[in-house]
Each structure stands twice: as C-alpha cells, then as structure tokens.
C-alpha cells in the first residue's frame, strides 16, 4: 500500500479509469462477437446490423483513447470484409 497522499490518490484515479476502460472494452468486444456469431450463423441482416454497432463501439473506444486508431481500423476492415463476402454468397 502507498504511504504518500498523492500515491493514494493516484490509486483511486487508476481504479476509476480501469473501470471505465473495462466497460468500453466490453462494449466493443461484445459487439464484435455478436457480428462474428451472426456471420457464423449465416444471418445476413443481423450481421449487417451488428457490424454497424461494432463500428460505432470501436470508434467510441478510439475517441476515449482506450484502443489505438489503427487497431480499430484493422478490426473494422476485417469485419466488413467477412460480412461483404457472406452477403455476396
């Protein structure tokens, strides 16, 4: 445990930020999983809808500086590619 007052405060701040980041990460991860499960199930409409939600969640995570913008771009690109391939078939 920290002894100094500033270190105790920093622990409280870190705890708050960790909780916030965990919520944001959970949101975009669950949106990605929903998209992937819709793709695996072959549900075209559901896949497209959940892709939109995943894109929004990823953009919000980038905005809040939880993940890097390149990671979000890469993830969106991969999801979009698989959804497009599924819709073509």
N, CA, C and O atoms as CSV, one atom per row, in Angstrom:
chain,resi,resn,atom,element,x,y,z
A,1,UNK,N,N,0.836,-1.194,0.000
A,1,UNK,CA,C,0.000,0.000,0.000
A,1,UNK,C,C,0.874,1.248,0.000
A,1,UNK,O,O,1.942,1.280,0.612
A,2,UNK,N,N,0.404,2.259,-0.691
A,2,UNK,CA,C,1.181,3.504,-0.718
A,2,UNK,C,C,1.117,4.237,0.621
A,2,UNK,O,O,0.172,4.088,1.397
A,3,UNK,N,N,2.126,5.008,0.851
A,3,UNK,CA,C,2.212,5.767,2.096
A,3,UNK,C,C,1.844,7.224,1.839
A,3,UNK,O,O,1.110,7.836,2.616
A,4,UNK,N,N,2.358,7.769,0.750
A,4,UNK,CA,C,2.129,9.180,0.456
A,4,UNK,C,C,0.695,9.437,-0.002
A,4,UNK,O,O,0.041,8.581,-0.598
A,5,UNK,N,N,0.243,10.628,0.296
A,5,UNK,CA,C,-1.125,11.027,-0.037
A,5,UNK,C,C,-1.360,11.030,-1.546
A,5,UNK,O,O,-2.407,10.585,-2.016
A,6,UNK,N,N,-0.400,11.524,-2.290
A,6,UNK,CA,C,-0.522,11.600,-3.748
A,6,UNK,C,C,-0.602,10.200,-4.361
A,6,UNK,O,O,-1.339,9.983,-5.322
A,7,UNK,N,N,0.147,9.265,-3.812
A,7,UNK,CA,C,0.130,7.898,-4.329
A,7,UNK,C,C,-1.224,7.245,-4.063
A,7,UNK,O,O,-1.719,6.477,-4.887
A,8,UNK,N,N,-1.824,7.553,-2.902
A,8,UNK,CA,C,-3.156,7.016,-2.591
A,8,UNK,C,C,-4.188,7.572,-3.569
A,8,UNK,O,O,-5.066,6.852,-4.045
A,9,UNK,N,N,-4.066,8.849,-3.853
A,9,UNK,CA,C,-4.979,9.480,-4.806
A,9,UNK,C,C,-4.815,8.839,-6.178
A,9,UNK,O,O,-5.802,8.563,-6.859
A,10,UNK,N,N,-3.573,8.604,-6.583
A,10,UNK,CA,C,-3.314,8.007,-7.886
A,10,UNK,C,C,-3.932,6.616,-7.980
A,10,UNK,O,O,-4.416,6.219,-9.040
A,11,UNK,N,N,-3.917,5.884,-6.881
A,11,UNK,CA,C,-4.552,4.557,-6.862
A,11,UNK,C,C,-6.059,4.672,-7.093
A,11,UNK,O,O,-6.646,3.863,-7.812
A,12,UNK,N,N,-6.678,5.676,-6.483
A,12,UNK,CA,C,-8.120,5.876,-6.675
A,12,UNK,C,C,-8.423,6.245,-8.121
A,12,UNK,O,O,-9.375,5.737,-8.713
A,13,UNK,N,N,-7.611,7.128,-8.681
A,13,UNK,CA,C,-7.798,7.558,-10.068
A,13,UNK,C,C,-7.644,6.374,-11.017
A,13,UNK,O,O,-8.436,6.201,-11.943
A,14,UNK,N,N,-6.623,5.569,-10.778
A,14,UNK,CA,C,-6.363,4.405,-11.619
A,14,UNK,C,C,-7.529,3.430,-11.565
A,14,UNK,O,O,-7.907,2.848,-12.583
A,15,UNK,N,N,-8.093,3.253,-10.389
A,15,UNK,CA,C,-9.221,2.338,-10.237
A,15,UNK,C,C,-10.416,2.819,-11.054
A,15,UNK,O,O,-11.071,2.027,-11.731
A,16,UNK,N,N,-10.699,4.123,-10.989
A,16,UNK,CA,C,-11.815,4.693,-11.757
A,16,UNK,C,C,-11.589,4.540,-13.257
A,16,UNK,O,O,-12.491,4.137,-13.991
A,17,UNK,N,N,-10.381,4.865,-13.705
A,17,UNK,CA,C,-10.078,4.780,-15.135
A,17,UNK,C,C,-10.133,3.340,-15.629
A,17,UNK,O,O,-10.593,3.081,-16.741
A,18,UNK,N,N,-9.669,2.409,-14.812
A,18,UNK,CA,C,-9.682,0.998,-15.183
A,18,UNK,C,C,-11.112,0.511,-15.375
A,18,UNK,O,O,-11.402,-0.211,-16.329
A,19,UNK,N,N,-12.003,0.903,-14.475
A,19,UNK,CA,C,-13.407,0.512,-14.587
A,19,UNK,C,C,-14.036,1.069,-15.861
A,19,UNK,O,O,-14.756,0.366,-16.570
A,20,UNK,N,N,-13.755,2.346,-16.143
A,20,UNK,CA,C,-14.299,2.989,-17.338
A,20,UNK,C,C,-13.795,2.287,-18.593
A,20,UNK,O,O,-14.571,1.997,-19.504
A,21,UNK,N,N,-12.490,2.016,-18.636
A,21,UNK,CA,C,-11.892,1.351,-19.792
A,21,UNK,C,C,-12.448,-0.058,-19.968
A,21,UNK,O,O,-12.666,-0.511,-21.092
A,22,UNK,N,N,-12.674,-0.743,-18.860
A,22,UNK,CA,C,-13.199,-2.107,-18.927
A,22,UNK,C,C,-14.605,-2.120,-19.521
A,22,UNK,O,O,-14.949,-3.014,-20.294
A,23,UNK,N,N,-15.414,-1.125,-19.157
A,23,UNK,CA,C,-16.760,-1.018,-19.718
A,23,UNK,C,C,-16.715,-0.785,-21.219
A,23,UNK,O,O,-17.440,-1.427,-21.979
A,24,UNK,N,N,-15.866,0.130,-21.638
A,24,UNK,CA,C,-15.758,0.467,-23.055
A,24,UNK,C,C,-15.248,-0.734,-23.850
A,24,UNK,O,O,-15.763,-1.036,-24.926
A,25,UNK,N,N,-14.232,-1.418,-23.314
A,25,UNK,CA,C,-13.703,-2.603,-23.989
A,25,UNK,C,C,-14.759,-3.690,-24.092
A,25,UNK,O,O,-14.869,-4.365,-25.115
A,26,UNK,N,N,-15.531,-3.856,-23.032
A,26,UNK,CA,C,-16.592,-4.859,-23.035
A,26,UNK,C,C,-17.628,-4.574,-24.101
A,26,UNK,O,O,-18.131,-5.490,-24.752
A,27,UNK,N,N,-17.949,-3.283,-24.279
A,27,UNK,CA,C,-18.943,-2.905,-25.282
A,27,UNK,C,C,-18.500,-3.278,-26.683
A,27,UNK,O,O,-19.257,-3.895,-27.432
A,28,UNK,N,N,-17.269,-2.906,-27.048
A,28,UNK,CA,C,-16.872,-3.206,-28.432
A,28,UNK,C,C,-16.547,-4.677,-28.626
A,28,UNK,O,O,-16.728,-5.211,-29.720
A,29,UNK,N,N,-16.073,-5.335,-27.589
A,29,UNK,CA,C,-15.810,-6.775,-27.733
A,29,UNK,C,C,-17.095,-7.565,-27.914
A,29,UNK,O,O,-17.152,-8.490,-28.725
A,30,UNK,N,N,-18.129,-7.202,-27.157
A,30,UNK,CA,C,-19.399,-7.916,-27.305
A,30,UNK,C,C,-20.034,-7.620,-28.658
A,30,UNK,O,O,-20.681,-8.489,-29.241
A,31,UNK,N,N,-19.854,-6.400,-29.163
A,31,UNK,CA,C,-20.386,-6.060,-30.487
A,31,UNK,C,C,-19.667,-6.857,-31.575
A,31,UNK,O,O,-20.293,-7.315,-32.531
A,32,UNK,N,N,-18.362,-7.019,-31.426
A,32,UNK,CA,C,-17.588,-7.808,-32.394
A,32,UNK,C,C,-18.021,-9.269,-32.354
A,32,UNK,O,O,-18.186,-9.903,-33.396
A,33,UNK,N,N,-18.206,-9.802,-31.140
A,33,UNK,CA,C,-18.627,-11.198,-31.007
A,33,UNK,C,C,-20.014,-11.422,-31.598
A,33,UNK,O,O,-20.278,-12.462,-32.200
A,34,UNK,N,N,-20.899,-10.438,-31.423
A,34,UNK,CA,C,-22.237,-10.561,-31.990
A,34,UNK,C,C,-22.169,-10.605,-33.514
A,34,UNK,O,O,-22.889,-11.370,-34.156
A,35,UNK,N,N,-21.302,-9.782,-34.080
A,35,UNK,CA,C,-21.130,-9.774,-35.534
A,35,UNK,C,C,-20.573,-11.108,-36.018
A,35,UNK,O,O,-21.052,-11.668,-37.004
A,36,UNK,N,N,-19.573,-11.603,-35.329
A,36,UNK,CA,C,-18.961,-12.868,-35.735
A,36,UNK,C,C,-19.923,-14.041,-35.602
A,36,UNK,O,O,-19.913,-14.951,-36.430
A,37,UNK,N,N,-20.756,-14.020,-34.559
A,37,UNK,CA,C,-21.713,-15.121,-34.406
A,37,UNK,C,C,-22.800,-15.048,-35.472
A,37,UNK,O,O,-23.281,-16.082,-35.936
A,38,UNK,N,N,-23.192,-13.834,-35.865
A,38,UNK,CA,C,-24.168,-13.688,-36.942
A,38,UNK,C,C,-23.580,-14.164,-38.268
A,38,UNK,O,O,-24.281,-14.767,-39.081
A,39,UNK,N,N,-22.302,-13.895,-38.484
A,39,UNK,CA,C,-21.626,-14.358,-39.699
A,39,UNK,C,C,-21.573,-15.886,-39.714
A,39,UNK,O,O,-21.851,-16.525,-40.729
A,40,UNK,N,N,-21.208,-16.452,-38.560
A,40,UNK,CA,C,-21.109,-17.910,-38.463
A,40,UNK,C,C,-22.477,-18.560,-38.654
A,40,UNK,O,O,-22.574,-19.646,-39.226
A,41,UNK,N,N,-23.531,-17.903,-38.181
A,41,UNK,CA,C,-24.879,-18.438,-38.323
A,41,UNK,C,C,-25.484,-18.210,-39.688
A,41,UNK,O,O,-26.514,-18.801,-40.013
A,42,UNK,N,N,-24.866,-17.365,-40.496
A,42,UNK,CA,C,-25.354,-17.101,-41.841
A,42,UNK,C,C,-26.518,-16.128,-41.889
A,42,UNK,O,O,-27.275,-16.109,-42.859
A,43,UNK,N,N,-26.663,-15.327,-40.857
A,43,UNK,CA,C,-27.757,-14.350,-40.789
A,43,UNK,C,C,-27.269,-13.017,-41.360
A,43,UNK,O,O,-26.561,-12.268,-40.687
A,44,UNK,N,N,-27.650,-12.732,-42.593
A,44,UNK,CA,C,-27.120,-11.560,-43.296
A,44,UNK,C,C,-27.568,-10.242,-42.663
A,44,UNK,O,O,-26.748,-9.359,-42.413
A,45,UNK,N,N,-28.871,-10.115,-42.404
A,45,UNK,CA,C,-29.401,-8.856,-41.860
A,45,UNK,C,C,-28.831,-8.575,-40.471
A,45,UNK,O,O,-28.428,-7.455,-40.158
A,46,UNK,N,N,-28.810,-9.611,-39.658
A,46,UNK,CA,C,-28.294,-9.459,-38.292
A,46,UNK,C,C,-26.805,-9.107,-38.311
A,46,UNK,O,O,-26.339,-8.311,-37.496
A,47,UNK,N,N,-26.073,-9.699,-39.237
A,47,UNK,CA,C,-24.637,-9.426,-39.346
A,47,UNK,C,C,-24.391,-7.974,-39.726
A,47,UNK,O,O,-23.496,-7.326,-39.181
A,48,UNK,N,N,-25.185,-7.465,-40.659
A,48,UNK,CA,C,-25.013,-6.073,-41.086
A,48,UNK,C,C,-25.374,-5.099,-39.977
A,48,UNK,O,O,-24.701,-4.084,-39.799
A,49,UNK,N,N,-26.437,-5.399,-39.226
A,49,UNK,CA,C,-26.843,-4.530,-38.124
A,49,UNK,C,C,-25.793,-4.533,-37.010
A,49,UNK,O,O,-25.431,-3.479,-36.487
A,50,UNK,N,N,-25.316,-5.711,-36.659
A,50,UNK,CA,C,-24.326,-5.784,-35.580
A,50,UNK,C,C,-22.981,-5.216,-36.021
A,50,UNK,O,O,-22.199,-4.760,-35.186
A,51,UNK,N,N,-22.702,-5.239,-37.328
A,51,UNK,CA,C,-21.480,-4.604,-37.832
A,51,UNK,C,C,-21.536,-3.097,-37.591
A,51,UNK,O,O,-20.547,-2.488,-37.181
A,52,UNK,N,N,-22.697,-2.504,-37.849
A,52,UNK,CA,C,-22.853,-1.067,-37.608
A,52,UNK,C,C,-22.615,-0.733,-36.134
A,52,UNK,O,O,-21.945,0.248,-35.811
A,53,UNK,N,N,-23.170,-1.554,-35.251
A,53,UNK,CA,C,-22.994,-1.325,-33.810
A,53,UNK,C,C,-21.528,-1.498,-33.409
A,53,UNK,O,O,-21.017,-0.758,-32.569
A,54,UNK,N,N,-20.865,-2.470,-34.009
A,54,UNK,CA,C,-19.456,-2.711,-33.697
A,54,UNK,C,C,-18.589,-1.539,-34.138
A,54,UNK,O,O,-17.658,-1.145,-33.435
A,55,UNK,N,N,-18.902,-0.986,-35.311
A,55,UNK,CA,C,-18.141,0.157,-35.825
A,55,UNK,C,C,-18.292,1.356,-34.893
A,55,UNK,O,O,-17.317,2.043,-34.591
A,56,UNK,N,N,-19.517,1.601,-34.443
A,56,UNK,CA,C,-19.763,2.715,-33.522
A,56,UNK,C,C,-19.014,2.498,-32.211
A,56,UNK,O,O,-18.395,3.423,-31.684
A,57,UNK,N,N,-19.071,1.275,-31.686
A,57,UNK,CA,C,-18.406,0.976,-30.420
A,57,UNK,C,C,-16.890,1.122,-30.547
A,57,UNK,O,O,-16.237,1.631,-29.636
A,58,UNK,N,N,-16.334,0.681,-31.668
A,58,UNK,CA,C,-14.894,0.816,-31.890
A,58,UNK,C,C,-14.487,2.279,-32.002
A,58,UNK,O,O,-13.461,2.687,-31.458
A,59,UNK,N,N,-15.293,3.067,-32.708
A,59,UNK,CA,C,-14.987,4.491,-32.851
A,59,UNK,C,C,-15.037,5.211,-31.507
A,59,UNK,O,O,-14.226,6.098,-31.241
A,60,UNK,N,N,-15.989,4.828,-30.667
A,60,UNK,CA,C,-16.069,5.439,-29.338
A,60,UNK,C,C,-14.851,5.064,-28.495
A,60,UNK,O,O,-14.339,5.889,-27.738
A,61,UNK,N,N,-14.389,3.822,-28.626
A,61,UNK,CA,C,-13.219,3.385,-27.869
A,61,UNK,C,C,-11.981,4.166,-28.300
A,61,UNK,O,O,-11.131,4.495,-27.474
A,62,UNK,N,N,-11.883,4.460,-29.591
A,62,UNK,CA,C,-10.759,5.259,-30.093
A,62,UNK,C,C,-10.871,6.681,-29.567
A,62,UNK,O,O,-9.879,7.285,-29.160
A,63,UNK,N,N,-12.082,7.206,-29.579
A,63,UNK,CA,C,-12.318,8.569,-29.108
A,63,UNK,C,C,-11.927,8.727,-27.642
A,63,UNK,O,O,-11.401,9.767,-27.244
A,64,UNK,N,N,-12.184,7.698,-26.843
A,64,UNK,CA,C,-11.868,7.732,-25.414
A,64,UNK,C,C,-10.429,7.302,-25.133
A,64,UNK,O,O,-10.008,7.232,-23.979
A,65,UNK,N,N,-9.682,7.014,-26.197
A,65,UNK,CA,C,-8.275,6.599,-26.108
A,65,UNK,C,C,-8.088,5.293,-25.337
A,65,UNK,O,O,-7.118,5.124,-24.598
A,66,UNK,N,N,-9.043,4.368,-25.526
A,66,UNK,CA,C,-8.930,3.057,-24.904
A,66,UNK,C,C,-8.129,2.126,-25.807
A,66,UNK,O,O,-7.342,1.308,-25.330
A,67,UNK,N,N,-8.338,2.259,-27.124
A,67,UNK,CA,C,-7.557,1.482,-28.087
A,67,UNK,C,C,-6.972,2.434,-29.130
A,67,UNK,O,O,-7.406,3.578,-29.260
A,68,UNK,N,N,-5.988,1.942,-29.860
A,68,UNK,CA,C,-5.336,2.751,-30.887
A,68,UNK,C,C,-6.203,2.779,-32.135
A,68,UNK,O,O,-6.917,1.819,-32.424
A,69,UNK,N,N,-6.138,3.875,-32.871
A,69,UNK,CA,C,-6.988,4.036,-34.058
A,69,UNK,C,C,-6.683,2.998,-35.127
A,69,UNK,O,O,-7.583,2.584,-35.858
A,70,UNK,N,N,-5.434,2.574,-35.230
A,70,UNK,CA,C,-5.087,1.568,-36.246
A,70,UNK,C,C,-5.693,0.210,-35.908
A,70,UNK,O,O,-6.086,-0.540,-36.801
A,71,UNK,N,N,-5.766,-0.101,-34.620
A,71,UNK,CA,C,-6.387,-1.356,-34.217
A,71,UNK,C,C,-7.866,-1.350,-34.577
A,71,UNK,O,O,-8.403,-2.346,-35.063
A,72,UNK,N,N,-8.512,-0.226,-34.334
A,72,UNK,CA,C,-9.929,-0.115,-34.661
A,72,UNK,C,C,-10.135,-0.214,-36.171
A,72,UNK,O,O,-11.056,-0.891,-36.629
A,73,UNK,N,N,-9.295,0.447,-36.932
A,73,UNK,CA,C,-9.410,0.417,-38.388
A,73,UNK,C,C,-9.213,-0.999,-38.915
A,73,UNK,O,O,-9.944,-1.450,-39.797
A,74,UNK,N,N,-8.234,-1.689,-38.377
A,74,UNK,CA,C,-7.951,-3.064,-38.796
A,74,UNK,C,C,-9.128,-3.984,-38.473
A,74,UNK,O,O,-9.530,-4.802,-39.301
A,75,UNK,N,N,-9.668,-3.845,-37.284
A,75,UNK,CA,C,-10.786,-4.684,-36.865
A,75,UNK,C,C,-12.027,-4.416,-37.709
A,75,UNK,O,O,-12.709,-5.346,-38.138
A,76,UNK,N,N,-12.313,-3.134,-37.944
A,76,UNK,CA,C,-13.471,-2.776,-38.767
A,76,UNK,C,C,-13.307,-3.318,-40.184
A,76,UNK,O,O,-14.264,-3.812,-40.781
A,77,UNK,N,N,-12.106,-3.224,-40.712
A,77,UNK,CA,C,-11.846,-3.698,-42.059
A,77,UNK,C,C,-12.062,-5.199,-42.171
A,77,UNK,O,O,-12.676,-5.669,-43.128
A,78,UNK,N,N,-11.569,-5.942,-41.211
A,78,UNK,CA,C,-11.708,-7.397,-41.241
A,78,UNK,C,C,-13.167,-7.814,-41.116
A,78,UNK,O,O,-13.631,-8.701,-41.833
A,79,UNK,N,N,-13.895,-7.163,-40.190
A,79,UNK,CA,C,-15.304,-7.497,-40.021
A,79,UNK,C,C,-16.092,-7.168,-41.288
A,79,UNK,O,O,-16.915,-7.960,-41.749
A,80,UNK,N,N,-15.825,-5.988,-41.838
A,80,UNK,CA,C,-16.533,-5.561,-43.035
A,80,UNK,C,C,-16.265,-6.518,-44.196
A,80,UNK,O,O,-17.171,-6.843,-44.964
A,81,UNK,N,N,-15.036,-6.959,-44.315
A,81,UNK,CA,C,-14.655,-7.876,-45.388
A,81,UNK,C,C,-15.427,-9.192,-45.278
A,81,UNK,O,O,-15.944,-9.695,-46.276
A,82,UNK,N,N,-15.505,-9.744,-44.074
A,82,UNK,CA,C,-16.199,-11.019,-43.903
A,82,UNK,C,C,-17.707,-10.875,-44.112
A,82,UNK,O,O,-18.347,-11.780,-44.648
A,83,UNK,N,N,-18.276,-9.745,-43.690
A,83,UNK,CA,C,-19.711,-9.524,-43.897
A,83,UNK,C,C,-20.008,-9.392,-45.385
A,83,UNK,O,O,-20.994,-9.947,-45.871
A,84,UNK,N,N,-19.167,-8.664,-46.113
A,84,UNK,CA,C,-19.374,-8.494,-47.550
A,84,UNK,C,C,-19.292,-9.835,-48.281
A,84,UNK,O,O,-20.084,-10.108,-49.183
A,85,UNK,N,N,-18.323,-10.671,-47.881
A,85,UNK,CA,C,-18.174,-11.979,-48.510
A,85,UNK,C,C,-19.410,-12.830,-48.249
A,85,UNK,O,O,-19.866,-13.560,-49.129
A,86,UNK,N,N,-19.952,-12.735,-47.033
A,86,UNK,CA,C,-21.128,-13.526,-46.676
A,86,UNK,C,C,-22.356,-13.056,-47.468
A,86,UNK,O,O,-23.156,-13.874,-47.920
A,87,UNK,N,N,-22.497,-11.762,-47.630
A,87,UNK,CA,C,-23.647,-11.203,-48.343
A,87,UNK,C,C,-23.596,-11.580,-49.828
A,87,UNK,O,O,-24.636,-11.817,-50.442
A,88,UNK,N,N,-22.396,-11.635,-50.404
A,88,UNK,CA,C,-22.244,-11.998,-51.812
A,88,UNK,C,C,-22.746,-13.404,-52.089
A,88,UNK,O,O,-23.338,-13.661,-53.137
A,89,UNK,N,N,-22.510,-14.318,-51.153
A,89,UNK,CA,C,-22.865,-15.732,-51.364
A,89,UNK,C,C,-24.353,-15.965,-51.316
A,89,UNK,O,O,-24.805,-17.099,-51.476
